[in-house]
Amino acid sequence: MISGLKKSNAGQDLIQNGLKFYHVVAPQVWAWRPGRAEKYAKTFDKLYAFFEFEVPYFTQHGLETIAVGHPIADNIMGKYSVKKSRGKKIVALMPGSRKTEIKKLMPVFRKFVELVGDKYKFVIPTVETTDAFVRNAVANWSVQPDIISANNRYNLYEKTFVAVAASGTVSAELAMMGVPAIIVYRMNWLTTMIGKALVHTKWVSLVNVLLQRSVYPELLGASATAKNIFREFNRITTDDKVRNQMIAELKSADKLWRPDDTSVGARIAADIKKSI
C-alpha cells in the first residue's frame, strides 16, 4: 500500500495482517534535517526516491529505497526541446509563484531589464493568483515584458535564449529542457541566517546538486542584485563557449532526471507488482 499512514496506532491491525507501507517521494534530508531519514525508516517498509544519491541516506537506517527518477521529466523530456526563435531573442523572467517572493524579486528584475534594454524580448509566465499583481508591477517598466499563462511555460522555454528564475521547481524544468538560466532568490536577513544554520547543501538548484558543480549560476540573498544578474547574463550571452558549455552540462544530467523512457509511475507499479 502506498500511504502516509504510520506503522503505529491505526495501522497496527493492518500491519499484523501483512499490509506493507510504501512511500513515494523522499524528504530532502540531504539538504536539511537529516534525522528525518531515520524516522522514515521506522515508518515505512519501502521508499521510492527521485535520485540515486538519495538512496544511501535511508538504506543506512534499514529502509529499502529505490530511485525511480523525477516525475516532471515524464512531462518534459522527449516532448519539448529548445528551438531558435525568430526576431528578438527571448529572456524568460520567473519571479516565483507566491506574492511574497514576487514582491522581493520584481524590483530587481525591473532594474535588470533596464540594464539590458530593448535588445531582447522579455516574457513573464504567471499563475492565475498572481497575474494581476504582476501586470500591475510591470505597468511602468521602461521595457514592457509580455505576460503569459504559466500553463504555456514549456512552449515558452522552447524559445527561451536565457532564463532568470526564482529558485524552485522551475529551475529543474529549465534544466531538463537544456535552457541556460540564472537562479536568484531574495530572503530577509532572518531567513538567511536560519537557512545558513540549517541547510546542509552548497547549492539550491537541483541540477547543481545532482552534478555537484555550479552549472547554473546562483545569486541568493544579498547577491541577488540587478548588477550581478546582468554580469552573469552578459557572460552567457556574449560568449558562445560559456553558453554551449552550460547546455552540454545540462545535457549530461539527462540520465539522472530520467534513467530511461519508462515513466516514474510505471517504474513504481512494476516494482510493487514484483513485491506481491
C-alpha positions in Angstrom: 0.0 0.0 0.0 1.3 3.4 -0.9 0.3 5.5 2.1 1.1 8.2 4.5 -0.2 6.2 7.4 2.3 5.3 10.1 3.1 1.8 11.3 1.7 2.7 14.7 -1.7 3.4 16.1 -4.5 2.9 13.5 -2.2 1.0 11.1 -1.2 -1.7 13.6 -4.1 -4.1 12.8 -3.4 -3.8 9.1 0.3 -4.4 9.6 -0.5 -7.6 11.5 -2.4 -8.8 8.5 0.7 -8.3 6.3 -0.1 -4.9 4.8 3.1 -3.1 3.7 3.5 0.7 3.7 5.3 2.1 0.7 6.0 5.8 0.4 6.6 7.9 -2.8 9.0 11.0 -2.7 11.8 11.1 -0.2 12.2 14.1 2.1 15.2 16.2 1.1 17.3 15.0 4.0 20.5 15.8 2.1 19.5 19.5 2.3 18.2 19.8 5.8 17.1 17.8 8.9 18.9 14.6 8.1 17.3 13.0 11.2 14.1 12.5 9.2 15.7 9.6 7.3 15.7 7.5 10.5 12.1 8.5 11.2 11.1 7.4 7.7 12.9 4.1 8.3 10.7 3.4 11.3 7.5 4.5 9.5 7.6 2.8 6.1 8.6 -0.6 4.6 9.8 0.8 1.3 10.6 4.3 -0.1 10.7 5.5 -3.7 13.1 8.3 -4.1 13.8 10.5 -7.1 17.5 10.1 -7.3 20.3 7.5 -6.7 22.3 9.9 -4.5 19.3 10.0 -2.0 19.2 6.2 -1.5 22.1 5.8 1.0 20.6 8.3 3.4 17.7 5.9 4.0 19.3 2.4 3.4 21.8 3.1 6.2 18.8 3.0 8.5 17.5 -0.2 7.0 14.8 1.3 4.8 14.6 -0.3 1.3 14.9 2.6 -1.0 14.6 2.7 -4.8 15.4 5.6 -7.1 12.7 6.0 -9.8 13.5 9.3 -11.5 11.8 12.7 -11.3 8.1 12.7 -12.4 8.4 16.1 -14.0 10.8 14.6 -16.5 8.0 12.4 -17.8 6.1 15.6 -18.9 9.2 17.3 -20.5 12.0 15.1 -21.7 11.4 13.8 -25.2 8.4 16.0 -25.7 10.0 19.5 -25.7 13.3 20.9 -27.0 14.8 24.3 -27.3 14.3 25.9 -30.7 15.6 29.0 -32.3 13.0 31.8 -32.2 12.6 34.4 -34.9 13.1 38.1 -34.2 14.4 39.2 -30.8 15.8 36.6 -28.6 13.6 35.8 -25.6 14.6 36.2 -22.0 12.1 34.5 -19.6 11.7 36.1 -16.3 10.3 34.0 -13.5 9.9 35.8 -10.1 8.1 32.9 -8.4 4.6 31.8 -7.9 3.9 33.4 -4.5 3.3 37.1 -3.9 5.9 37.3 -1.1 8.7 36.2 -3.4 7.4 38.2 -6.4 7.4 41.4 -4.3 11.1 40.8 -3.4 12.2 40.0 -7.0 10.2 42.2 -9.2 12.1 45.4 -8.3 15.4 43.5 -9.0 14.0 42.3 -12.3 13.0 45.8 -13.3 16.5 47.1 -12.8 18.0 44.2 -14.7 15.6 44.8 -17.7 16.6 48.4 -17.7 20.3 47.5 -17.8 19.6 45.1 -20.8 17.3 47.5 -22.7 15.1 46.5 -25.6 17.5 44.4 -27.4 15.7 41.3 -26.1 12.1 40.3 -25.7 11.1 39.7 -22.1 8.4 37.3 -21.1 6.9 36.5 -17.7 4.8 33.4 -17.2 2.3 33.8 -14.3 -0.2 31.7 -12.4 -3.8 32.9 -12.1 -3.4 34.0 -8.5 -0.6 36.4 -9.2 -1.4 37.5 -12.8 -3.0 40.8 -11.9 -0.3 41.6 -9.3 2.5 41.0 -11.9 0.7 43.1 -14.6 0.4 45.9 -12.1 4.0 45.6 -11.1 5.3 45.9 -14.7 2.9 48.7 -15.8 5.6 51.4 -15.5 8.6 49.5 -16.7 10.5 51.3 -19.5 10.7 48.0 -21.4 7.4 46.2 -21.3 7.5 42.4 -20.9 4.8 40.1 -22.3 2.7 38.3 -19.7 1.5 34.8 -20.4 -0.1 32.0 -18.5 2.2 29.6 -16.7 0.2 26.8 -18.4 2.1 27.7 -21.6 5.6 27.8 -19.9 7.0 24.8 -21.7 6.3 26.3 -25.1 8.0 29.5 -23.8 11.0 27.6 -22.6 11.4 26.0 -26.1 12.0 29.6 -27.4 14.0 31.0 -24.5 17.5 32.1 -25.0 18.2 32.7 -21.3 16.0 32.5 -18.2 16.3 34.4 -15.0 14.3 32.4 -12.4 13.5 32.3 -8.8 14.9 29.2 -7.1 12.4 26.3 -7.1 10.8 23.7 -9.3 11.2 25.9 -12.3 15.0 25.5 -12.2 14.5 21.8 -12.6 12.1 22.3 -15.6 14.6 24.6 -17.3 17.5 22.2 -16.7 15.5 19.2 -18.2 14.9 21.3 -21.3 18.5 22.4 -21.6 17.7 26.1 -21.1 20.6 28.4 -19.9 19.5 30.1 -16.8 20.5 32.3 -13.8 18.9 31.3 -10.5 18.1 34.0 -8.0 16.3 34.3 -4.6 15.8 37.1 -2.1 15.3 36.4 1.6 15.1 38.7 4.6 18.1 38.6 6.9 16.5 36.4 9.5 15.5 33.7 6.9 19.1 33.9 5.5 20.6 33.3 8.9 18.3 30.4 9.7 19.0 28.9 6.3 22.7 29.1 6.7 22.4 27.3 10.1 20.0 24.5 8.9 20.8 23.8 5.2 23.5 21.3 4.5 24.0 21.8 0.8 26.2 24.1 -1.2 23.6 24.7 -3.9 19.8 25.3 -4.2 19.4 24.4 -7.9 18.7 20.7 -8.2 20.8 20.3 -11.3 23.8 21.7 -9.4 23.1 19.3 -6.6 22.8 16.4 -9.0 26.1 17.2 -10.8 27.8 18.6 -7.7 29.1 21.6 -9.6 27.8 25.1 -10.4 26.1 24.7 -13.8 23.5 27.3 -13.1 24.9 30.5 -11.5 23.1 31.1 -8.2 22.6 34.6 -6.8 21.0 34.3 -3.4 20.1 36.8 -0.7 22.3 39.9 -0.9 23.9 38.6 -4.1 20.6 38.8 -5.9 21.1 42.2 -7.4 20.4 43.5 -10.9 24.1 44.2 -11.5 25.0 40.7 -10.6 22.3 39.2 -12.8 23.4 41.5 -15.6 27.0 40.3 -15.2 26.1 36.7 -15.4 23.7 37.4 -18.3 26.4 39.1 -20.3 28.8 36.2 -19.6 26.2 33.7 -21.1 25.0 35.8 -24.0 28.3 37.3 -25.2 30.5 34.1 -25.0 29.3 31.2 -27.1 31.7 28.9 -25.3 30.1 29.7 -21.9 26.6 29.2 -23.2 27.4 25.9 -25.1 29.3 24.6 -22.1 26.3 25.2 -19.9 23.9 23.5 -22.3 26.3 20.5 -22.5 26.5 20.3 -18.7 22.7 20.3 -18.5 22.5 17.5 -21.1 24.9 15.4 -19.0 22.2 15.3 -16.3 19.6 13.7 -18.5 20.0 10.2 -17.2 19.9 11.4 -13.6 16.5 13.0 -14.2 15.1 10.0 -16.0 17.1 6.7 -16.2 15.2 5.5 -19.3 11.9 6.0 -21.2 9.8 4.3 -18.5 7.6 6.7 -16.6 8.0 7.1 -12.9 4.5 5.7 -12.3 5.2 2.6 -14.4 8.5 2.0 -12.7 6.9 2.1 -9.3 4.0 -0.1 -10.4 6.4 -2.7 -11.8 8.3 -2.8 -8.6 5.1 -3.2 -6.5 3.9 -5.9 -8.8 7.2 -7.8 -8.1 6.6 -7.5 -4.4 3.1 -9.0 -4.4 
